[in-house]
Amino acid sequence: MLFGSSGIRQPFGPDLLSLAVSAGRAVAGSASRVVLAHDTRTTGPLLAEAVASGLVAGGARVATCGIAPTPTLAFAARGYDAGVMITASHNPEADNGIKLFNPDGSSFTRPQQEAVEADIRGSPSWADWTGQGSTEPREITEAHITAIAGRFTLARPVKVVVDCGNGAASGVTPALLALMGVKVVALNGNPAGRFARPSEPLEDNLPYLGEMVRRTGADCGIAHDGDADRMVAWDGRGRYIDGDRMLTLLARFVGARRVVTTVDASMAVEAVGEVHRTPVGDAYVSEHLRGWGDFGGEPSGAWIFPGHSLCPDGIYAAALLCTLASRLDLAAEVDRIARYPVLRTSLPSPRARDVLTELGATSPTDGIRTEREGGWFLVRASGTEPKIRITAEGTTQERAKALLDEGLQMVRRATPP
C-alpha cells in the first residue's frame, strides 16, 4: 500500500514528485472539482504544482490555496468533490506527502485509497486537449477562522502561549485566538519551511513551553505539528497535559456521551460515556464518526469534532481549550481526571506480522486488545521494526503488571523457541 495510516509520506525526491502527478490524475477520475493546499515545507509548492498538473490532465477544476493547515483545507473541501493536502504532518522537513479528503472532512477510506492506488499502478486515462481542466487561486483561511470564532465566547480574558512550530498554522491559530479576545504569546510563528524544533509536538520536543507559560503568567500553552491537525497543551501551572487526560477533558467540556477513540487510549475516558474503539490512526476515528459518536480523538493530539468537521482540527481544539481556560481552573480540572498506570514492553520477532495473524488479528499492526476486570492489554506488531509490542493499563500498578505479563505469555505461547 502507498497509503499509511494518515496518507502518503516519503522523503522528498523524484519518486514522490512523479507519484504526485499520478495521484492527482487518479483523484480526478472521481472528482471534477478539487481544492488543493500545502504546508510550509520548502518542497510544498513544487509538489502542489505536480498534483495540480495531474488533476488538470484528468480534467478537474482545481482551487489552489497555497499555504494552509490541513484542517483548513479539509473544512474548505465541503464545497468540492475532494480535497488534496500536501503535507508530511509531524514528520521532519525532509519528508513530504499527500492527504486526500472527502467533502465532510474525513480522510479517504481504505476502499477509496485502494481505488487511487489501482489507478496509479494501472494504465490511467488522460483527458485529451479538449478536456483539460483548469486552476484558479482561492483563499480559504478566513472562512475557517470565522466559522470557529463564531462558536466560542470567552468568560473572561485569558493569555495563551502558542507554538506553531513554523508550520501551516503560524498565520491562523494566533489570528483566530486574537479575534476571540485571547492575548497571544506566539513562538516559532515564522512559516519559513524549516522547523525550529521537531515538528511532532511531543513533551520532550518542547521542554521550554511549560516554563514560558509560568514566566508569562499564561492560562495555558498550546503547540501544533507542521500541518496543525494536532494540538497538545500545558495547563496554567506549566504542566504538560498528557493525551489521555486531554481526551477526557475535551469530551467532558463538549458534553460528549458517545466517544470514538483508539485501542491504545486510556480507559479513563470511559467515565465520560459510551466508548467505541478503532485501530490506531485518526483516519479510522473519523471514519467511525461518520455513523456514530459526538466526539473523537487519539492521545497523539488529534481531536475530531463531527459537528464542525471530520478532520482532526488542532486549530478548533486550541479555541476550545482557551474557552475552557476562561471558564474554570484548567489545572484543577486535569487533576480530577483519573490516571491509571500504563506499562509497555516489546519482544523481538522477525515474524511479528505472521504471529499476530496466527493469534487472530485482522490487521497485525492494529493488533488484539483484550479487556479484563480492572484493565486491558494490547498486543500488536510494530509497523516500523521487527518487534511485537505489548501495552497494558490497570487500575493499580499490580494489575497493570499482571495484564502485561498475560500479554507477554500470549506472545510467547505463539512464538515457541
C-alpha positions as CSV (number, residue, x, y, z in Angstrom):
1,M,0.0,0.0,0.0
2,L,1.2,3.5,-0.8
3,F,-1.1,4.9,1.9
4,G,-0.2,4.6,5.6
5,S,-2.5,5.4,8.5
6,S,-2.6,9.1,7.5
7,G,-2.0,9.4,3.8
8,I,1.2,9.0,1.7
9,R,4.5,10.1,3.3
10,Q,8.0,9.7,1.8
11,P,11.4,11.6,1.8
12,F,11.2,14.2,-0.9
13,G,12.7,13.1,-4.2
14,P,11.9,12.2,-7.8
15,D,9.8,9.2,-6.9
16,L,7.5,11.4,-4.7
17,L,7.3,14.1,-7.4
18,S,6.3,11.5,-10.1
19,L,3.8,10.0,-7.7
20,A,2.2,13.4,-7.0
21,V,1.3,13.8,-10.7
22,S,-0.1,10.3,-10.9
23,A,-2.1,10.7,-7.6
24,G,-3.6,13.9,-9.0
25,R,-4.7,12.2,-12.1
26,A,-6.2,9.3,-10.1
27,V,-8.2,11.7,-7.9
28,A,-9.5,13.5,-11.0
29,G,-11.1,10.2,-12.0
30,S,-13.8,10.6,-9.4
31,A,-13.6,14.3,-8.5
32,S,-14.2,17.1,-11.1
33,R,-13.8,19.9,-8.5
34,V,-10.8,19.8,-6.1
35,V,-9.4,22.1,-3.5
36,L,-5.6,21.9,-3.0
37,A,-3.2,23.3,-0.4
38,H,0.2,22.7,1.1
39,D,2.0,23.2,4.4
40,T,5.2,25.3,4.9
41,R,7.8,22.8,3.8
42,T,10.0,24.1,1.1
43,T,9.0,21.3,-1.2
44,G,5.3,22.0,-0.8
45,P,4.8,24.4,-3.8
46,L,6.5,22.0,-6.2
47,L,4.5,19.0,-5.1
48,A,1.3,21.1,-5.1
49,E,2.1,22.0,-8.8
50,A,2.7,18.4,-9.6
51,V,-0.6,17.3,-8.1
52,A,-2.4,20.2,-9.8
53,S,-0.8,19.1,-13.1
54,G,-2.2,15.6,-12.7
55,L,-5.6,16.9,-11.7
56,V,-5.8,19.2,-14.7
57,A,-4.6,16.5,-17.0
58,G,-7.5,14.4,-15.7
59,G,-10.0,17.2,-16.5
60,A,-10.5,18.6,-13.0
61,R,-11.0,22.2,-12.0
62,V,-8.6,23.0,-9.1
63,A,-8.8,25.7,-6.5
64,T,-5.2,26.3,-5.5
65,C,-4.9,27.8,-1.9
66,G,-1.1,28.0,-1.2
67,I,-0.1,27.5,2.4
68,A,-2.9,26.4,4.7
69,P,-3.3,24.0,7.6
70,T,-4.7,20.5,6.9
71,P,-7.9,21.2,8.9
72,T,-8.4,24.4,7.0
73,L,-8.1,22.5,3.7
74,A,-10.5,19.8,4.9
75,F,-13.0,22.4,6.1
76,A,-12.9,24.0,2.6
77,A,-13.5,20.6,0.9
78,R,-17.2,20.8,1.8
79,G,-17.6,23.0,-1.3
80,Y,-15.8,20.5,-3.6
81,D,-15.7,16.9,-4.6
82,A,-12.4,16.2,-2.8
83,G,-9.6,18.0,-1.1
84,V,-5.8,17.3,-1.5
85,M,-3.3,18.4,1.1
86,I,0.4,18.3,0.5
87,T,2.0,17.6,3.9
88,A,4.0,15.1,5.9
89,S,2.2,16.3,9.1
90,H,4.6,15.9,12.1
91,N,7.4,14.3,10.1
92,P,10.7,16.2,9.6
93,E,11.1,18.8,6.9
94,A,12.9,16.4,4.5
95,D,9.7,14.4,4.1
96,N,6.5,15.3,2.4
97,G,3.3,13.6,1.3
98,I,-0.3,13.7,0.2
99,K,-3.5,13.5,2.2
100,L,-6.9,13.1,0.5
101,F,-10.2,14.3,1.9
102,N,-13.9,13.8,1.3
103,P,-16.3,16.8,1.4
104,D,-17.2,16.1,5.0
105,G,-13.6,16.4,6.1
106,S,-12.9,12.7,6.6
107,S,-9.9,11.1,5.0
108,F,-10.3,8.8,2.0
109,T,-11.5,5.4,3.2
110,R,-9.5,2.3,2.6
111,P,-11.6,1.4,-0.5
112,Q,-11.1,4.9,-1.8
113,Q,-7.4,4.7,-1.2
114,E,-7.2,1.3,-3.0
115,A,-9.0,2.8,-6.0
116,V,-6.5,5.6,-6.2
117,E,-3.6,3.1,-5.9
118,A,-5.1,0.8,-8.6
119,D,-5.3,3.8,-10.9
120,I,-1.7,4.8,-10.2
121,R,-0.4,1.3,-10.8
122,G,-2.6,0.7,-13.8
123,S,-2.9,2.5,-17.1
124,P,-4.7,5.7,-16.2
125,S,-6.6,7.6,-18.9
126,W,-5.6,11.2,-19.5
127,A,-8.0,13.8,-20.9
128,D,-7.2,14.9,-24.4
129,W,-6.6,18.6,-25.3
130,T,-10.3,19.4,-25.4
131,G,-10.9,18.0,-21.9
132,Q,-8.2,19.6,-19.9
133,G,-9.1,21.1,-16.5
134,S,-8.1,24.4,-15.0
135,T,-6.7,26.1,-11.9
136,E,-7.7,29.2,-10.0
137,P,-6.4,30.7,-6.8
138,R,-8.6,30.7,-3.7
139,E,-8.2,32.0,-0.1
140,I,-9.6,29.6,2.5
141,T,-8.2,30.5,5.9
142,E,-10.7,33.4,6.6
143,A,-13.7,31.2,6.3
144,H,-12.2,28.6,8.7
145,I,-11.3,31.2,11.3
146,T,-14.7,32.8,11.1
147,A,-16.5,29.5,11.5
148,I,-14.5,28.6,14.6
149,A,-14.6,32.1,16.2
150,G,-18.4,32.1,15.9
151,R,-18.7,29.0,18.1
152,F,-16.9,30.3,21.2
153,T,-17.2,33.1,23.7
154,L,-14.7,33.7,26.5
155,A,-16.0,34.0,30.0
156,R,-13.0,36.2,30.9
157,P,-9.8,37.4,29.2
158,V,-7.1,34.8,29.0
159,K,-3.5,34.6,27.9
160,V,-2.0,31.7,26.0
161,V,1.4,30.7,24.7
162,V,1.1,29.3,21.2
163,D,3.9,27.4,19.5
164,C,3.1,26.8,15.8
165,G,6.4,25.1,15.2
166,N,6.9,27.2,12.0
167,G,4.1,25.2,10.5
168,A,1.0,26.0,8.5
169,A,-0.9,27.3,11.5
170,S,1.6,30.1,12.0
171,G,-0.8,32.7,10.4
172,V,-4.0,31.0,11.5
173,T,-4.2,30.0,15.2
174,P,-2.7,33.2,16.6
175,A,-5.1,35.2,14.4
176,L,-8.1,33.2,15.4
177,L,-7.3,33.4,19.1
178,A,-6.7,37.2,18.9
179,L,-10.0,37.6,17.1
180,M,-11.7,35.8,20.1
181,G,-10.0,38.2,22.5
182,V,-7.2,36.0,23.7
183,K,-3.9,37.6,24.5
184,V,-1.4,35.5,22.5
185,V,2.3,34.9,23.1
186,A,3.5,33.4,19.8
187,L,6.5,31.2,19.5
188,N,8.0,29.8,16.2
189,G,5.4,31.6,14.2
190,N,7.5,32.2,11.1
191,P,6.3,29.9,8.3
192,A,9.9,29.6,6.9
193,G,9.8,26.0,5.7
194,R,12.3,24.9,8.3
195,F,11.3,23.9,11.8
196,A,13.0,25.5,14.8
197,R,12.0,22.4,16.9
198,P,10.9,18.9,15.8
199,S,7.5,19.1,14.2
200,E,6.0,16.3,16.3
201,P,4.5,18.1,19.4
202,L,5.8,15.7,22.0
203,E,6.5,16.9,25.5
204,D,10.2,16.1,25.1
205,N,10.4,18.2,21.9
206,L,9.0,21.3,23.7
207,P,10.9,21.4,27.1
208,Y,10.7,25.2,27.2
209,L,7.0,25.6,26.8
210,G,5.9,24.9,30.4
211,E,8.4,27.5,31.6
212,M,7.1,30.0,29.1
213,V,3.6,29.5,30.4
214,R,4.8,30.1,34.0
215,R,7.1,33.1,33.1
216,T,4.4,34.9,31.1
217,G,1.6,34.1,33.6
218,A,-0.4,32.5,30.8
219,D,-3.6,30.5,31.5
220,C,-2.4,27.6,29.2
221,G,0.1,26.7,26.5
222,I,-0.7,25.2,23.1
223,A,1.5,23.6,20.4
224,H,0.8,22.3,16.9
225,D,2.6,20.0,14.5
226,G,3.6,21.0,10.9
227,D,0.0,20.9,9.5
228,A,-1.9,21.7,12.7
229,D,-4.1,18.6,12.7
230,R,-2.7,18.1,16.2
231,M,-2.9,20.2,19.3
232,V,-1.2,19.4,22.6
233,A,-1.4,21.6,25.7
234,W,0.0,22.7,29.0
235,D,-2.1,23.9,32.0
236,G,-1.7,27.2,33.8
237,R,0.9,25.7,36.1
238,G,3.1,24.9,33.1
239,R,2.4,21.1,33.3
240,Y,2.0,19.1,30.1
241,I,-1.5,17.6,29.8
242,D,-1.0,14.0,28.5
243,G,-3.1,12.9,25.6
244,D,-5.3,10.5,27.5
245,R,-6.4,13.2,30.0
246,M,-6.8,15.7,27.2
247,L,-9.2,13.3,25.5
248,T,-11.3,13.1,28.6
249,L,-11.1,16.8,29.3
250,L,-12.3,17.8,25.9
251,A,-15.0,15.1,25.8
252,R,-16.4,16.4,29.1
253,F,-16.3,20.0,28.0
254,V,-18.2,19.4,24.7
255,G,-20.8,17.3,26.6
256,A,-20.0,14.1,24.6
257,R,-21.8,11.0,25.6
258,R,-20.5,8.8,22.7
259,V,-16.8,9.0,22.2
260,V,-14.7,7.3,19.5
261,T,-11.0,6.7,20.3
262,T,-8.3,4.2,19.5
263,V,-7.4,0.9,21.0
264,D,-4.4,2.3,22.9
265,A,-6.3,5.1,24.6
266,S,-6.7,5.0,28.4
267,M,-9.9,3.6,29.9
268,A,-10.2,6.8,31.9
269,V,-12.4,8.2,29.1
270,E,-15.0,5.5,29.8
271,A,-16.1,7.6,32.8
272,V,-17.5,10.2,30.3
273,G,-19.9,7.9,28.4
274,E,-20.1,5.1,25.9
275,V,-16.8,4.5,24.1
276,H,-16.2,2.8,20.7
277,R,-12.6,2.0,19.8
278,T,-10.8,1.8,16.4
279,P,-7.4,0.9,15.2
280,V,-4.6,3.4,15.8
281,G,-4.9,6.3,13.3
282,D,-7.1,9.3,13.2
283,A,-8.5,8.3,9.8
284,Y,-10.1,5.3,11.5
285,V,-11.6,7.5,14.1
286,S,-13.1,10.0,11.6
287,E,-14.5,7.1,9.5
288,H,-16.3,5.7,12.5
289,L,-17.6,9.1,13.5
290,R,-19.5,9.2,10.2
291,G,-22.0,6.9,11.7
292,W,-21.7,7.1,15.4
293,G,-20.3,9.4,18.1
294,D,-20.3,13.0,19.4
295,F,-16.6,13.5,19.7
296,G,-13.4,11.6,18.8
297,G,-9.7,11.6,19.1
298,E,-6.5,9.8,19.9
299,P,-3.9,10.6,22.5
300,S,-1.4,11.7,19.9
301,G,-3.2,15.1,19.9
302,A,-5.7,14.6,17.1
303,W,-9.2,15.8,18.1
304,I,-12.3,15.5,15.9
305,F,-15.5,17.5,16.4
306,P,-18.1,16.0,14.0
307,G,-20.4,19.0,14.3
308,H,-17.6,21.0,12.7
309,S,-15.6,18.7,10.5
310,L,-14.5,15.0,10.4
311,C,-10.9,16.1,10.0
312,P,-8.8,16.3,13.2
313,D,-8.7,20.1,13.9
314,G,-5.9,21.3,16.1
315,I,-7.0,24.9,15.5
316,Y,-10.6,24.3,16.6
317,A,-9.2,22.4,19.6
318,A,-7.0,25.4,20.5
319,A,-10.0,27.8,20.5
320,L,-11.9,25.3,22.6
321,L,-9.1,25.0,25.2
322,C,-8.8,28.7,25.5
323,T,-12.6,28.9,26.1
324,L,-12.3,26.2,28.7
325,A,-9.5,28.0,30.4
326,S,-11.6,31.2,30.6
327,R,-14.4,29.4,32.5
328,L,-12.5,27.2,35.0
329,D,-9.2,26.3,36.6
330,L,-7.7,24.1,33.9
331,A,-5.1,22.6,36.2
332,A,-7.7,21.6,38.8
333,E,-9.8,20.1,36.1
334,V,-6.9,18.0,34.8
335,D,-6.1,16.8,38.4
336,R,-9.7,15.5,38.7
337,I,-9.3,13.1,35.8
338,A,-8.2,9.6,36.7
339,R,-4.8,8.5,35.7
340,Y,-4.1,4.8,35.6
341,P,-0.7,3.0,35.4
342,V,0.3,2.1,31.8
343,L,3.2,-0.4,31.1
344,R,4.8,-1.1,27.8
345,T,7.3,-3.6,26.6
346,S,8.3,-5.4,23.3
347,L,9.7,-8.7,22.1
348,P,12.0,-9.0,19.1
349,S,10.2,-11.1,16.4
350,P,11.2,-11.3,12.7
351,R,7.8,-12.9,12.2
352,A,5.9,-10.3,14.1
353,R,3.1,-9.8,11.5
354,D,2.7,-13.6,10.9
355,V,2.5,-14.2,14.7
356,L,-0.3,-11.6,15.1
357,T,-2.2,-13.1,12.2
358,E,-1.9,-16.5,13.7
359,L,-3.2,-15.1,17.0
360,G,-6.3,-13.9,15.2
361,A,-5.6,-10.2,14.4
362,T,-7.4,-8.9,11.4
363,S,-4.5,-6.4,10.9
364,P,-1.2,-7.3,12.6
365,T,-0.3,-3.6,13.2
366,D,-3.7,-2.9,14.7
367,G,-3.3,-5.9,16.9
368,I,-5.5,-7.5,19.5
369,R,-6.9,-5.7,22.5
370,T,-8.1,-7.8,25.4
371,E,-10.2,-6.4,28.2
372,R,-10.1,-7.8,31.7
373,E,-11.5,-6.7,35.1
374,G,-9.5,-3.7,36.2
375,G,-7.8,-3.1,32.9
376,W,-6.7,-4.2,29.4
377,F,-3.7,-5.2,27.3
378,L,-2.9,-4.7,23.6
379,V,-0.6,-6.9,21.6
380,R,0.4,-5.6,18.1
381,A,3.1,-5.9,15.5
382,S,5.3,-2.9,15.2
383,G,4.8,-1.1,11.9
384,T,8.5,0.0,11.7
385,E,10.6,-2.7,13.5
386,P,10.7,-6.5,13.7
387,K,9.0,-6.4,17.1
388,I,5.8,-7.3,18.9
389,R,4.7,-4.5,21.2
390,I,2.6,-5.1,24.4
391,T,0.8,-2.3,26.2
392,A,-1.2,-2.8,29.4
393,E,-3.2,-0.5,31.7
394,G,-4.6,-1.3,35.1
395,T,-6.4,0.4,37.9
396,T,-3.3,-0.3,40.0
397,Q,0.4,-0.9,39.3
398,E,0.0,-4.5,40.3
399,R,-3.0,-5.0,38.0
400,A,-1.2,-3.4,35.1
401,K,1.8,-5.7,35.7
402,A,-0.4,-8.8,35.7
403,L,-2.0,-7.8,32.4
404,L,1.3,-7.0,30.8
405,D,2.5,-10.5,31.9
406,E,-0.7,-12.0,30.3
407,G,0.1,-10.3,27.1
408,L,3.7,-11.5,27.1
409,Q,2.6,-15.0,27.8
410,M,0.2,-14.8,24.8
411,V,3.0,-13.9,22.6
412,R,5.5,-16.5,24.0
413,R,3.0,-19.3,23.5
414,A,2.6,-18.3,19.9
415,T,6.4,-18.0,19.4
416,P,8.0,-21.1,20.9
417,P,11.8,-21.3,20.9
